[in-house]
Amino acid sequence: MAEFEVVVERLTIKSHPNADRLELAQVGDYLSIVGKDQFETGDLAAYIPEASLVPQEILAEMGLEGKLAGPEFNRVKAQRFRGIVSQGLCYPARADWEEGQDVTDELKIKKYDPPVPAKMSGEVYAAGQHRTIRYDLENFKRFPNVLEEGEEVVFAEKLHGTFGCMGVLSLEDAHPEHGRLAVSSKGLGSRGLCFKPKAETNSNNLYLRVARHLDLINRLEDREESTFVLGEVFGAGVQDLGYGAHTKRDDTLGFRVFDVYVGVPGQGRYLNDAEIDVFCDQYGLERVPVLYRGPFSKEKMLEYTDGMETVTGKEEHIREGIVVRPTTERRDYKLRRVQLKSVSDDYLLRKDGTELT
């Protein structure tokens, strides 16, 4: 699972094609713009990723005061320098640091968490980790060697909305007070929390509105095992990309399935690609657009990463990117479940973009 951390990495330094005073520091497949001769290949540095909040004393050391994003000019965002996208900062390693060391706390760097809008919050209860899914997605640039050249993969369009976990629990696992419906966001699910489905104060909750409109309890009433439908909730007002949907009308509020988990979390399994199609057909649910199935190559992945969205069929705005996974589920010793996102540079650099969970 994705975890926020600032790790000491060994750098590969490359020349900048369009700037004599700048160079490129490569970490995995990420590129960071650095000053010429600031580093040499093989040097160690703390890689400070996007969405980091950097203390002012560290910015002063790096000569970056007043140069980052956010109201305090301390948030790391992707930026383009002379035609090259930089996606993080490289802080020179201190004498006692070792490769692979986590220095997040030592540097006092925090992860930026945007404020949660009222429509995405609500009353919650402690459902427990056996009733919720802990879910996240790593970037291909962090794990560029996990996917094997030529292995059969599926590329699904990554939608810009908010993660919604819509669980219908087995009779055995149903909550004694709140019943079989277990609805959570990404942040809540990671803590074993769900929205109270019958609370009056949750009547306008975005996630519960979607679950009610989909009528999931009745759709999935024949399921003997707990079943978690994971998807993207989207529409105008959810994020800055709306896909033609409207948050004030439940019949046009968008939801597309990108994953299905069957069984008790930690003991069950994710469905394979073909099984997700069968599941969605059987229960009348829409899947995120599948853009490609076939042998993997990095060139093919990059070809599909950029472009326009396909949900509306009208190419209303840019594509966020794609999610890549093997057509048959497999595991990796470091990444664990193999699935990665490839994000469009145009999406990262768009103006006035929102980044809610």
N, C-alpha and C positions, 0 to 999 in steps of 0.2 A: 504494500500500500504506500501511497505517496505520503511522505513526512517532510515537514519543513525543517531544514537544517542547513547550516553553513559549514561546509566540509573543506579540509585542506586537500587540495588537488595538485597533481603535477601537470604543469602547463606545456603545451606545444605552441611555439611562437611562429607566426607566419607574417609575411609582409602585407601591408595594406595596399591594394591595387591602385587606390586613388588618393593617397595621402603620404607624403614623405616623412611626416613627423608622428605618424601613428602606426601601430602594429596590431595584429590580431592574436589574442590569447585564446587557444581552443581548449575546452574542457568537455570531454565527450564529443558531442556535435554542436555544443553551444559555442558561440563566439562572443568575446568581450573585447571592446576597443581599449587599448592601453597605449601609453606613450612609448615612442621609439626608444629602444635600449633600456626600458624599465625592467623587462624580464628577459631571460634566455630560456630556450627549450630545456626542460628538466627542472626548472625552478618550481618551488612550492609556493602556493598562494591559497588563501581562503576565498572560495568562490561564493560570492553573495548573490543569490538568485533574485529573479523578479519577485515582486510583492514583499520585499524586505523593507523594514523601517530601520534606518541606520542612524545611530546616535551622532549628534553633532560633532563630538570629539573625533570620531572615526572619519567623518566627512572632512573635518579640518586637516587631519593627517593626510588624506588623499587629495586635498585641494579641490573638493567638490562642494563646498558650502554654497548653498543657493542654486545648485545646478540640477537637482533631482526633481521628481514630481511631488504633488501633494501640497497642501496648505503650508506645511513646514519645510518643503523642499528636501525631504528626506526619504522619499519612497522610490524604490528601484522599479523602473518600467523599461520596456523595450524602446530603444531609440535607434534612429538611422544616422550614421556618420559617413558622409561621403559615399553613399550607396550601399553600405554594409550595415546590417542590423546587429546591434549589440544587445545581448539579453542577460546582463549581469555585470557585477564588478569583481575585480581581482585585487584583494588586499594582500600585500606582501607578507609571507609567513614570518612569524616570530621565531627566535632562535630555538625554543624548546618544542616547537610544533613538529608533528610527524604526519606523513601522508595518511589520509583517511580519518584523521582526527576531527571530531565535531567540536567546533569552537563557537557555536551559536551563543551560548551563555557568556563565554568569556568576552566576546565582543558586544554583548548586550543588544543583539539584533533580534527584533521581533517580526512576526509575520503580520502583514497588513490584512485585517479583516474588515470589510466594508460594513457599515451599519445595516441591520436587517429591517426592511420595510415592514410596516404594521401588518400588511396583508400576508406576509410570509412568517409571521410569528403567531403565538397563541398559547393557550393553556396546554400543558403537557403532563404526562404521567410516566412513571418508571416502568416501562414495558419489559426491560431486561434484554440482554444481548441475544437471547434465544428467540426474540420476536422482532429484531431489527437487523438491518444489514449495514456493515461497515464497508464503505465503498469509496474508492478514489482511483485516479488514473495518472500514470506517469507519462512524461514526455519522451518521445523517441530520442530526442537529443541527449537525454540523460542515460539511456540504455541503447546505444546505436547498434550493438552487436547481438542482441537477444533474438531478433527475428532472423531466420535463416534464408539465405538467397534461394529462391525457387520453391519454398514451402507454400502450401495452399493457404491463402488468407482471404479475408473479406474486409473491404473498406466500407465503413458506414459514415454517412455525413454526421459531423459533430454539430449539434444544434446549440444555439446560444440562448439558454433559458435558465431554469433552476432544476436541480436534481429532485425527483420525487420518487419515494419508495412507497408503493401501494401493496401492502401485504394482506393476504387473506389467510388467516391461521387455521390450522386443523382444529377439529373439535377438542382434541386433547390439549392443544397449546393455546386455545382461546383464553383471553384474559377474563378472570371471574367477574370483573365489573364492566370492562369496556368492550368485551366481545371479541369477534373474529377479525374485525377490520383494524389493521395496524398501519397507520400512515405517518411517515416521518420525512424530514429533509435530510440532506447529507450530514449536516452538523449534528442534528438530533440523533440520527441513527447511530453515529459513531459513539454516542454516549448512552445508548440503550433507551432512548426516550421516544415517545410517540405523542401526537396531538390527541387530545381527548375528543373522540368523534361526536359526542352528543352535547358538548359544552355550548351553551348559548353564545358565549363570547367568541367561539370559533366559527360562528355561522358564515363569516366572510373570509375565513382562512383559505388561501389559494389552493393548498394541497388537498384539503378536505372537499372543496368545491369540485375539484377534478375527480376525486374518488367517487363522490356522489353522482356526478354526471355520468361517469362510466358504469355506475351500478355494479361495481366489482363483486360485491358479496353475492349477488344473484348470478352474475356471469360465471363465477368460479365456484359455485356451490357444490359442484360434483367432485371437486378436488379433495382427496383424502389427506394428502400431505399439505403442510403449509407452503404457500406459493407467493413469491414476492415478485411483483411486476415493477421493474426499474425503468424509469423513462424521464424524458425532458418535458417539463412544463414551460410553455412559452406563449408569448403574445405581446401585444402593445402594452407597455407599462411594466412588464416583467423584467425585461432588459432593454437595451437600446435597439436591438434587432427584433422586430415584431412578427415577421412571417405572415402578415395579413390577419392575425388573430386579435381579439379584443378581450381585455381582462374583465370587463363589466358584463360580458355575456358568456355564460358557461358553455353554450352550444358552439361557440367559436374559439374558446380558450384551447390552445393547442396542447396535445400530449402525444408523444411518440415513444414507443417501447424501444429500448436499446439493450436490455438484458432481462433474463428471467432466472430466478433462483428457486429451486425446488427442495424442500426439506428444512430441517432445523438449521439455522445459520451455524456454520462451522462443522456440520455433519452431513449436509446435503451437497448439491452441486449446481453449477451454472449449466444451462442448456447450450448445446452446440449450435452453430449457425443454422443448420437445416432444421433443427428442432424448434428454434425460435420462430421460424416461418410457419411451421405446422401449428405451434401454439397460438400465434396471432390469428391465423386463419380460423382455427377452431373456436376461439373466443371473441372474434370480431374486433380485434385491437389492431391499431396501425403501428407499424414499425418505422423507425427512422429510415430514411432513404439509404438503400444499399447501392453504392456507386460502382463497385468492382468486386469480382471474385476471380481468383486465379493465382498464378505463382507470384511470390513476393520479390520485388526489387526496390531498392531505394529510389531509383529513377521513377518507377511507376507510382510510388507513394507520393513523391513530390509533385508529380503531374496532377494528382487528384486533390492535393492539399489546398491549392488555390482555386479560385473560381467564384461562381455565384451560387447562392442557395438553390436547392431544387424542391423544397417542401411545397411552395406555392405553385410551382410550374411557371412562374412569371419572372424569375431571377430578380426579385425585388431588392436584394442587397447582397453584400459579400458573404462568402462561406466562412464559417469559423475555422474549419479544418476537417479532419477525418479521424476516426478511431480505427485502428488496425488490430486485428486479432486472427489467430489461426482458425480455420473453419472447424477444426476439432480441438477442443480445449486441451491445453497442456500447461505445465508448470516450469518455472525456472528457479534455480536455487536462491538467487538474489532477488529477483523481481517478484517471485512467487507466481501468481496468475499472469499468464502472458497476454497482455493487451496494452497498447500504447497509443497516445494521441500525437498527431502531427498538426501543428497549428499554423495557420496562414500568417505570413508577415503583414499582409494588408490588414488583416483583422487586428493584429497586435498594435498596429500603428494608427488605427482609425481615431478620429477626434471624438471626444465626449463619450467614449465607450464606458459601459457599466460592467462591473465584474462581481456580481453577487453569486452566492454559492448555489 
